[in-house]
Amino acid sequence: MCYYTQHMSTIDQVKKRFHIEIDNEETFLQTEFINGFAYPNLPVILDIRPDLVTTNYTWGLLPIWAKDKDFRKNTLNARIETIINADEMYKKKMLIQF
């Protein structure tokens, strides 16, 4: 992950591109600048619900052994090689934000 990103796609663009519905359009984040350290809720598609964009997940990876959410600050710049090698480190899989 990076420390900053943007999400410029509109709700209609996301629906059209993925042929999908959005669970809560009121919380759908669309902005030019997103700071990872603010841990905003971002639209994601979970592997368990590929027919729905959910906005109920905050930015940041949280290992199952972490004692609290403060550990997220250590994973904002996580490398995919590390995550792949850590089999059960992260329980929920999701597509990277679009």
Secondary structure by P-SEA (a helix, b strand, c coil): cccbbbbcccaaaaaaacccccccccccccccccccccccbbbbbbcccccccccccccccccccccccccccccccccaaaaaaccccccccccccc
